[in-house]
Amino acid sequence: MGTGSLTSSFLRPPVPPVPLAGDGRPVPCADGAERPYLSLDAAASTAALEPVLARVHEFIPWYSSVHRGAGYKSQVSTCAYEDARSAALAFAGRLCGGDDVAIICRNTTEALNHLAYRLRLFRDDDVVTTVAEHHANLLPWSRAAGLLVGQPTLSRQLRMGTFAALDQRIATRFTIKPMDLAESAAYLRHHLTLAGRDDPLLADDAIARLHRVANGLPRALNNAALIAAAAAGKDLVDDTCARKAVAELTRD
């Protein structure tokens, strides 16, 4: 398999994002021209889905106080609210009437605050966060967690002015360094063994090149080795195959 067919075999064609309310509206751009708006932000500021917006518009005339009114509209709103909680439990595979409770929150940050409180964490519990997490969602865990683990961007987030209080509470810091060449070779051999491959798949010079392009980072090394092995179609991937894989990874 050559690199020409590699892209079509391993990279899926781009999929259009889910249509959101407000997509397609003309907005001014930096060059002064107007173009149809397309939201690529799927975090806290995500717009509503069109079916959700339509359902809200449909229900607004019936809306009234939830759990706090005796009028007909209040009863309708309360029933709709409880139906939504039941639907959330069903989606999670939980039965209504059991020990599980669905709590409807206004946003992700509020949900994480509820979760951090309800989990009853202790000082020896560990909390793992990732680069995908919004920085505002780190704060709830700082009240109880003894260990806060994340990707390299976590340290940059903690240096932001809004996290001064959390940053000051961290007594000990440790950064796991990238793997060296020997560790990368052992890492690849270990995972090949787990996959059932006892014979060598990657030549030493190929491992060295893949290690350099991955900068010793496990995930990048995984991707480079996978592409090299698939592109080669050989029993042993040499440096020539690794060079082709690197070119495929680094091309625009």
C-alpha positions as CSV (number, residue, x, y, z in Angstrom):
1,M,0.0,0.0,0.0
2,G,1.6,3.3,-1.0
3,T,1.1,6.7,0.6
4,G,-1.3,7.7,-2.1
5,S,-3.9,5.2,-1.0
6,L,-2.9,5.6,2.6
7,T,-4.8,8.8,3.0
8,S,-8.0,7.5,1.5
9,S,-7.7,4.3,3.6
10,F,-7.0,5.8,7.0
11,L,-8.4,9.4,6.9
12,R,-12.1,9.7,6.8
13,P,-13.6,12.5,4.7
14,P,-14.7,15.6,6.7
15,V,-18.2,15.3,8.1
16,P,-20.3,18.5,8.2
17,P,-21.1,19.7,11.7
18,V,-24.5,19.3,13.2
19,P,-26.7,22.3,12.1
20,L,-27.2,24.7,14.9
21,A,-29.5,27.6,15.4
22,G,-28.0,30.7,13.7
23,D,-25.9,28.8,11.2
24,G,-26.0,30.4,7.8
25,R,-26.7,33.9,8.9
26,P,-24.5,36.4,7.1
27,V,-21.8,37.9,9.3
28,P,-19.0,40.4,8.6
29,C,-15.5,39.0,8.3
30,A,-12.1,40.5,8.8
31,D,-11.7,41.3,5.1
32,G,-15.0,43.3,5.2
33,A,-17.0,40.7,3.3
34,E,-20.1,38.9,4.7
35,R,-20.2,35.1,4.7
36,P,-22.6,32.5,6.1
37,Y,-21.9,31.9,9.8
38,L,-20.8,28.4,10.8
39,S,-20.2,27.6,14.5
40,L,-17.2,25.4,15.2
41,D,-17.4,26.0,19.0
42,A,-18.8,23.0,20.7
43,A,-18.0,24.1,24.3
44,A,-19.8,26.3,26.7
45,S,-21.1,28.7,24.0
46,T,-22.7,26.1,21.8
47,A,-25.9,27.3,20.1
48,A,-29.0,25.2,20.4
49,L,-29.9,22.4,18.0
50,E,-32.7,23.3,15.7
51,P,-35.1,20.6,17.0
52,V,-34.4,21.8,20.5
53,L,-35.1,25.4,19.6
54,A,-38.3,24.4,17.9
55,R,-39.4,22.4,21.0
56,V,-38.7,25.3,23.3
57,H,-40.7,27.7,21.2
58,E,-43.5,25.1,21.2
59,F,-43.5,24.8,25.0
60,I,-43.0,28.5,26.0
61,P,-46.7,29.3,26.0
62,W,-47.2,26.5,28.6
63,Y,-44.3,27.4,30.8
64,S,-44.8,28.4,34.5
65,S,-43.2,27.8,37.9
66,V,-41.8,24.3,38.3
67,H,-42.7,22.6,41.6
68,R,-43.9,25.9,43.0
69,G,-47.3,26.5,41.5
70,A,-50.8,25.0,41.7
71,G,-52.1,26.4,38.4
72,Y,-52.6,24.3,35.3
73,K,-49.5,25.6,33.5
74,S,-47.3,25.0,36.6
75,Q,-48.6,21.4,36.7
76,V,-47.8,21.0,32.9
77,S,-44.3,22.5,33.4
78,T,-43.6,20.3,36.4
79,C,-44.7,17.1,34.6
80,A,-42.5,18.1,31.6
81,Y,-39.5,18.7,33.9
82,E,-39.9,15.3,35.6
83,D,-40.4,13.6,32.2
84,A,-37.0,15.1,31.2
85,R,-35.4,13.7,34.3
86,S,-36.8,10.3,33.6
87,A,-35.6,10.5,30.0
88,A,-32.1,11.3,31.2
89,L,-32.1,8.3,33.6
90,A,-33.3,6.1,30.8
91,F,-30.6,7.4,28.4
92,A,-28.0,6.4,31.1
93,G,-29.6,3.0,31.5
94,R,-31.0,3.7,34.9
95,L,-34.5,2.9,36.1
96,C,-36.8,5.5,37.6
97,G,-37.6,5.0,41.3
98,G,-34.1,3.5,42.1
99,D,-31.3,5.1,43.9
100,D,-30.1,7.2,41.0
101,V,-31.3,10.8,40.6
102,A,-31.0,12.9,37.5
103,I,-30.1,16.5,38.2
104,I,-30.8,19.1,35.5
105,C,-28.1,21.7,35.4
106,R,-27.7,25.0,33.6
107,N,-24.3,24.3,32.2
108,T,-21.3,21.9,32.5
109,T,-19.5,23.9,35.2
110,E,-22.6,23.8,37.4
111,A,-22.9,20.0,36.7
112,L,-19.3,19.4,37.7
113,N,-19.8,21.4,40.9
114,H,-22.7,19.2,41.8
115,L,-20.7,16.1,40.9
116,A,-17.6,17.1,42.9
117,Y,-19.8,17.8,46.0
118,R,-21.8,14.5,45.7
119,L,-18.9,12.2,45.2
120,R,-17.6,13.0,48.7
121,L,-13.9,12.9,47.7
122,F,-11.2,12.5,50.3
123,R,-7.7,13.9,50.4
124,D,-6.2,10.6,49.1
125,D,-8.5,10.4,46.1
126,D,-7.1,11.2,42.6
127,V,-8.7,13.3,40.0
128,V,-7.6,13.1,36.4
129,T,-8.3,15.9,33.9
130,T,-7.5,16.3,30.2
131,V,-6.6,19.0,27.8
132,A,-10.2,18.9,26.6
133,E,-11.5,20.2,29.9
134,H,-12.5,23.8,30.3
135,H,-10.4,25.6,32.9
136,A,-13.4,26.6,34.9
137,N,-14.1,22.9,35.6
138,L,-10.8,22.4,37.4
139,L,-11.9,24.4,40.5
140,P,-14.5,22.1,41.9
141,W,-12.0,19.3,42.3
142,S,-9.4,21.4,44.1
143,R,-11.5,21.4,47.3
144,A,-10.9,17.7,47.9
145,A,-8.5,16.2,45.5
146,G,-5.1,15.2,46.7
147,L,-3.7,14.7,43.2
148,L,-4.6,16.7,40.0
149,V,-3.3,15.1,36.8
150,G,-3.5,16.5,33.3
151,Q,-1.8,17.0,30.0
152,P,0.9,19.7,29.5
153,T,-1.7,22.4,28.9
154,L,-2.9,22.0,32.5
155,S,0.2,23.8,33.8
156,R,-0.4,26.6,31.4
157,Q,-4.0,26.9,32.5
158,L,-3.0,27.0,36.1
159,R,-0.7,30.0,35.4
160,M,-3.7,32.0,34.2
161,G,-4.6,34.8,36.6
162,T,-8.1,33.4,37.3
163,F,-6.5,30.3,38.8
164,A,-4.1,32.0,41.2
165,A,-5.9,30.5,44.3
166,L,-5.8,27.0,42.9
167,D,-2.2,27.3,41.7
168,Q,-1.1,28.4,45.2
169,R,-2.7,25.3,46.8
170,I,-0.4,22.9,44.8
171,A,2.5,21.9,47.1
172,T,4.3,19.5,44.8
173,R,4.6,19.4,41.0
174,F,5.9,16.7,38.8
175,T,6.2,16.5,35.0
176,I,6.6,13.2,33.1
177,K,9.2,13.8,30.5
178,P,9.0,12.3,26.9
179,M,10.4,8.9,26.4
180,D,14.0,8.5,25.2
181,L,14.9,6.2,22.3
182,A,15.3,3.1,24.4
183,E,12.0,3.7,26.2
184,S,10.3,4.2,22.8
185,A,11.7,1.0,21.5
186,A,10.6,-0.9,24.6
187,Y,7.2,0.8,24.5
188,L,6.6,-0.4,20.9
189,R,7.8,-3.9,21.6
190,H,5.5,-4.2,24.6
191,H,2.4,-3.1,22.7
192,L,3.2,-5.4,19.8
193,T,3.5,-8.2,22.3
194,L,0.1,-7.3,23.8
195,A,-1.3,-7.4,20.2
196,G,0.1,-10.9,19.7
197,R,3.2,-10.1,17.7
198,D,6.3,-11.8,18.9
199,D,8.5,-11.3,15.9
200,P,10.1,-7.8,15.4
201,L,7.9,-5.5,13.2
202,L,10.0,-2.3,13.2
203,A,13.7,-2.2,12.4
204,D,16.0,-0.2,14.7
205,D,16.5,2.6,12.2
206,A,12.7,2.8,11.7
207,I,12.1,3.1,15.4
208,A,14.8,5.8,15.7
209,R,13.1,7.9,12.9
210,L,9.6,7.4,14.4
211,H,10.9,8.3,17.8
212,R,12.4,11.6,16.5
213,V,9.2,12.7,14.7
214,A,7.0,11.8,17.7
215,N,9.4,13.6,20.1
216,G,9.1,10.7,22.5
217,L,5.3,11.2,23.0
218,P,3.4,7.9,23.3
219,R,0.3,8.9,21.3
220,A,2.3,10.5,18.5
221,L,4.5,7.4,18.4
222,N,1.4,5.2,18.2
223,N,0.2,7.1,15.2
224,A,3.5,7.1,13.4
225,A,4.1,3.4,14.0
226,L,0.6,2.5,12.8
227,I,0.9,4.5,9.6
228,A,4.4,3.1,8.9
229,A,3.3,-0.5,9.4
230,A,0.1,-0.1,7.3
231,A,1.9,1.7,4.5
232,A,4.7,-0.8,4.3
233,G,2.7,-4.0,4.1
234,K,5.9,-5.9,5.0
235,D,6.9,-8.3,7.7
236,L,9.6,-5.8,8.8
237,V,9.2,-2.0,8.6
238,D,12.6,-0.4,7.7
239,D,13.7,3.2,7.6
240,T,12.5,3.7,4.1
241,C,8.9,2.8,5.1
242,A,9.3,5.0,8.2
243,R,10.4,7.9,6.1
244,K,7.3,7.6,3.9
245,A,5.1,7.5,7.1
246,V,6.7,10.6,8.4
247,A,6.1,12.4,5.1
248,E,2.5,11.4,5.3
249,L,2.1,12.7,8.9
250,T,3.9,16.0,8.3
251,R,2.5,17.0,4.9
252,D,0.0,19.9,4.7
